[in-house]
């Protein structure tokens, strides 16, 4: 699912690079792909972290994620992310009020608030893909970044221990970035910046995999006779979607930085 998401985001970015019917129409495929990423994270994150109020948390993440996307697309001037701090603050307030409403003696209150706040950060990070697309210049950084994430995730899902898949993910990220760089005609990114981006994104995929995989397999997800098979299946789907969608969302921040400040690497 995550690999399909990376491919879909890359394909829509390529389509949006050629505004044959005007800029407003050109951004529609990218807007739909980024909104789908927000939906995936909103559905899956509360199930990964075993939130006691799954649907309410999903609604909260989806509302703020879509609001972040909306402000990013409607922003007139770069950096296009100026509304995210305000949305983050409002989301933090929502998280605290939501958990306070459960009662001061509710179990795992600190863990639930922390997990919800982390979900807000990850979901709003997906807005960086839309912001990067709106920056002037070609979309080479987006394609290079998505190629790196795609191959790094392919390496991370291999049936080997993390001590083997993590280095492979970094190498695969580098290879993917170089492939994306070679496939793009006259990219604004230099070869060195593409290589650095690939290593960083490969490391990000490996780090997210090692950080979230123990949570997915932790005691909060231990099977219980009280849980129906259908509910367990829904949780499994949500967890898998989140494990794949989180590196894509966070990777957008890296791509945005490289797309925003390419002049840092003019002579490398």
C-alpha positions in Angstrom: 0.0 0.0 0.0 2.8 2.4 0.9 4.7 1.6 -2.3 1.6 2.2 -4.3 1.2 5.5 -2.5 4.7 6.6 -3.4 4.1 5.7 -7.0 0.8 7.5 -7.1 2.3 10.7 -5.6 5.1 10.6 -8.1 2.8 10.0 -11.1 0.5 12.9 -10.0 3.5 15.2 -9.6 4.6 14.4 -13.1 1.1 15.1 -14.4 1.0 18.3 -12.5 4.3 19.4 -14.0 2.6 20.0 -17.4 -0.3 22.3 -16.8 -1.9 21.7 -20.2 -5.3 22.9 -19.0 -4.1 25.6 -16.7 -2.5 25.7 -13.3 -5.8 25.1 -11.4 -6.4 21.9 -13.2 -2.8 20.8 -13.0 -2.7 20.7 -9.2 -5.8 18.5 -8.9 -4.0 15.1 -9.2 -1.4 16.2 -6.7 -4.0 17.6 -4.3 -6.0 14.3 -4.5 -2.8 12.2 -3.8 -1.8 14.3 -0.8 -5.3 14.3 0.6 -5.3 10.5 0.3 -2.0 10.4 2.3 -3.7 12.5 5.0 -6.7 10.1 5.0 -4.4 7.1 5.3 -2.5 8.6 8.3 -5.7 9.7 10.0 -7.2 6.2 9.8 -4.1 4.3 10.6 -2.3 6.3 13.3 -4.9 5.8 16.1 -4.9 2.1 15.4 -1.1 1.9 15.4 -1.0 3.6 18.8 -4.1 1.9 20.1 -6.0 5.1 20.9 -8.9 4.6 23.3 -10.9 7.0 21.1 -9.9 5.8 17.6 -12.6 7.4 15.5 -12.5 10.7 17.3 -8.7 10.8 16.9 -9.1 9.9 13.3 -11.5 12.7 12.7 -9.2 15.1 14.5 -6.2 14.1 12.4 -8.2 14.2 9.2 -9.7 17.7 9.9 -6.3 19.3 10.7 -4.6 17.4 7.9 -7.1 18.7 5.3 -7.0 22.1 6.9 -3.2 22.1 6.5 -3.5 21.0 2.9 -6.1 23.7 2.2 -4.0 26.5 3.6 -0.9 25.2 1.7 -2.7 25.2 -1.6 -4.4 28.6 -1.0 -1.2 30.3 0.1 -0.1 32.9 -2.4 3.6 33.3 -1.6 6.3 30.9 -0.5 7.0 29.2 1.8 3.3 28.1 1.7 3.5 26.6 5.2 2.9 29.7 7.3 -0.4 28.4 8.7 0.9 25.1 10.0 2.2 26.5 13.4 -1.3 27.8 14.2 -2.9 24.5 13.1 -0.4 22.6 15.3 -1.3 24.7 18.3 -5.0 24.2 17.8 -4.5 20.5 17.4 -2.5 20.3 20.6 -5.4 22.0 22.4 -7.8 19.6 20.9 -5.7 16.6 22.0 -5.5 17.9 25.6 -9.2 18.6 25.8 -10.1 15.3 24.3 -8.1 13.4 26.8 -9.2 15.5 29.7 -12.8 14.7 28.8 -12.0 11.0 29.5 -11.4 11.9 33.2 -8.4 12.6 35.3 -8.1 9.0 36.2 -8.2 7.6 32.7 -5.5 5.0 32.0 -2.4 5.7 29.8 -3.4 9.4 29.6 0.2 10.7 29.0 0.9 8.0 26.4 -2.3 8.8 24.6 -1.7 12.5 24.5 1.9 11.9 23.3 0.7 9.5 20.6 -1.9 12.0 19.4 0.5 14.9 19.3 2.9 12.8 17.3 0.1 11.9 14.9 -0.6 15.6 14.3 3.0 16.3 13.5 3.3 13.4 11.1 0.0 14.3 9.4 0.8 17.9 9.0 4.3 17.0 7.6 2.5 15.6 4.6 1.6 19.2 3.7 5.3 19.7 2.7 4.7 17.6 -0.5 2.1 20.1 -1.6 4.3 23.1 -0.6 7.2 21.6 -2.5 5.1 21.2 -5.6 4.0 24.8 -5.4 7.6 26.2 -5.2 9.0 27.6 -8.5 11.2 25.5 -10.6 11.0 22.0 -11.9 9.8 19.1 -9.8 13.1 17.1 -9.9 13.4 17.1 -6.1 10.0 15.5 -5.7 10.7 12.8 -8.2 14.2 12.1 -6.8 12.8 12.0 -3.3 10.0 9.6 -4.1 12.3 7.3 -6.0 14.5 7.2 -3.0 11.6 6.5 -0.6 10.2 3.8 -2.9 13.4 1.8 -3.1 14.2 2.3 0.6 10.8 1.0 1.6 11.3 -2.0 -0.7 14.5 -2.8 1.2 12.9 -2.2 4.6 10.2 -4.8 4.0 12.6 -7.6 3.2 12.2 -10.6 5.6 15.5 -9.9 7.4 16.4 -8.5 10.9 16.5 -4.7 11.1 20.3 -4.7 11.5 20.4 -5.9 7.9 17.5 -4.0 6.4 18.4 -0.6 7.8 21.8 -0.4 5.9 20.1 -1.8 2.8 17.4 0.9 3.1 20.0 3.6 3.1 21.8 2.2 0.1 18.5 1.7 -1.7 17.6 5.3 -1.0 20.9 6.4 -2.5 20.3 4.2 -5.6 16.8 5.4 -6.0 17.8 9.1 -5.8 20.5 8.6 -8.4 18.0 6.8 -10.7 15.5 9.7 -10.2 18.3 12.2 -11.0 19.3 10.3 -14.1 15.8 10.0 -15.4 15.0 13.7 -15.1 16.0 16.0 -17.9 18.1 19.0 -16.8 17.3 18.7 -13.1 17.8 21.8 -10.9 19.2 19.5 -8.2 22.9 18.7 -8.5 24.2 15.1 -8.4 25.6 15.7 -5.0 22.4 17.1 -3.5 20.5 14.2 -5.0 22.9 11.7 -3.4 22.6 13.4 0.0 18.8 13.5 -0.3 18.8 9.8 -1.1 21.0 8.9 1.9 18.8 11.1 4.3 15.6 9.6 3.0 16.9 6.1 3.2 18.0 6.7 6.8 14.6 8.2 7.5 12.8 5.1 6.2 15.0 2.9 8.3 14.6 5.0 11.4 10.8 5.1 11.1 10.7 1.3 10.6 12.8 0.7 13.7 10.8 3.2 15.8 7.3 2.2 14.8 7.7 -1.6 14.3 8.1 -2.3 18.0 5.0 -0.2 18.7 3.0 -2.2 16.2 4.2 -5.5 17.8 3.9 -4.2 21.4 1.6 -5.2 24.1 -1.1 -2.8 23.1 -1.6 -4.9 20.0 -1.6 -8.2 21.6 -4.6 -10.2 20.5 -7.4 -10.7 23.0 -10.3 -13.2 22.9 -12.6 -10.2 23.4 -11.6 -8.7 20.1 -13.6 -9.9 17.0 -11.7 -11.1 13.9 -13.1 -8.2 11.9 -11.8 -5.6 14.4 -8.4 -7.2 14.4 -8.3 -7.1 10.6 -9.2 -3.4 10.6 -6.4 -2.7 13.1 -3.9 -4.7 11.0 -4.8 -2.8 7.9 -4.5 0.5 9.7 -1.2 -0.4 11.2 0.3 -1.4 7.9 -1.0 1.8 6.2 0.6 3.9 8.9 3.9 2.0 8.8 4.1 2.8 5.1 2.6 6.2 5.0 4.7 7.8 7.8 8.0 7.7 6.0 6.3 9.3 2.9 4.8 12.1 5.0 8.0 12.8 6.9 10.1 12.5 3.7 8.2 15.4 2.3 10.0 17.7 4.8 13.4 16.6 3.5 12.3 17.1 -0.1 10.9 20.5 0.7 14.1 21.6 2.2 16.2 20.5 -0.8 13.6 22.1 -3.1 13.6 25.3 -1.1 17.3 25.9 -0.8 19.1 24.4 -3.8 21.6 27.2 -3.8 23.3 25.6 -0.8 24.7 23.0 -3.1 25.9 24.9 -6.3 29.4 23.7 -6.4 29.3 20.3 -4.8 
